[in-house]
């Protein structure tokens, strides 16, 4: 047999197996529960304040970002040398 024909058959078998494995992996992924939604760590608030004497309007904006770098008990559980 021709070497090119053998390579074509081998590549076809390889691609067919790869496609089957990808389908199986996708079916298994569909069965897993969806990941939990990420915790929102950003919030904003806005207030409109009117000065009664001058009638000037001011917008007060507040942004809050909360970060959690480590668990709260981690620092207490570490032993100091």
C-alpha positions in Angstrom: 0.0 0.0 0.0 1.0 3.6 -0.5 2.5 5.4 2.4 0.3 8.5 1.8 -2.8 6.4 1.9 -1.8 4.9 5.2 -1.1 8.4 6.7 -4.5 9.6 5.4 -6.3 6.6 7.0 -4.3 7.1 10.3 -5.2 10.8 10.4 -8.9 10.0 9.7 -8.9 7.4 12.6 -7.2 9.9 14.9 -9.7 12.7 14.1 -12.6 10.4 14.5 -11.4 9.3 17.9 -10.7 12.9 18.9 -14.3 13.9 17.9 -15.7 11.0 20.0 -13.7 11.9 23.0 -14.8 15.6 22.7 -18.4 14.6 22.5 -18.1 12.4 25.6 -16.3 15.2 27.5 -19.1 17.7 26.5 -21.8 15.3 27.7 -20.1 14.9 31.0 -19.7 18.7 31.4 -23.5 19.1 30.8 -24.3 16.9 33.7 -22.3 19.0 36.2 -24.3 21.6 38.2 -23.5 25.2 37.1 -20.9 27.0 39.2 -22.3 29.4 41.9 -22.5 33.0 40.8 -19.6 35.2 41.9 -20.0 37.2 45.1 -20.5 40.9 44.2 -17.7 42.9 45.8 -18.6 46.3 44.3 -21.5 48.6 45.2 -22.4 52.2 44.5 -24.9 54.7 45.8 -25.8 58.2 44.7 -27.7 60.9 46.4 -28.8 64.4 45.2 -28.6 67.1 47.9 -30.1 70.5 47.4 -28.7 73.4 49.5 -31.8 75.2 50.9 -30.1 78.6 51.1 -28.5 78.8 47.7 -30.5 76.2 45.8 -27.3 74.6 44.5 -27.6 70.9 43.7 -24.8 68.5 44.7 -24.5 64.9 43.7 -22.8 62.7 46.3 -21.5 59.4 45.0 -20.3 56.6 47.1 -18.4 53.5 45.8 -17.6 50.5 48.0 -15.2 47.7 47.1 -14.7 44.9 49.5 -11.9 42.4 49.1 -11.3 39.2 51.0 -7.6 38.2 50.7 -7.6 35.4 53.3 -10.0 33.7 55.6 -10.5 35.7 58.8 -9.1 32.9 61.1 -5.9 32.4 59.1 -3.9 35.1 60.8 -4.9 33.9 64.2 -4.0 30.3 63.5 -0.5 31.0 62.3 2.2 30.3 64.7 4.9 33.0 65.1 8.5 31.7 65.2 
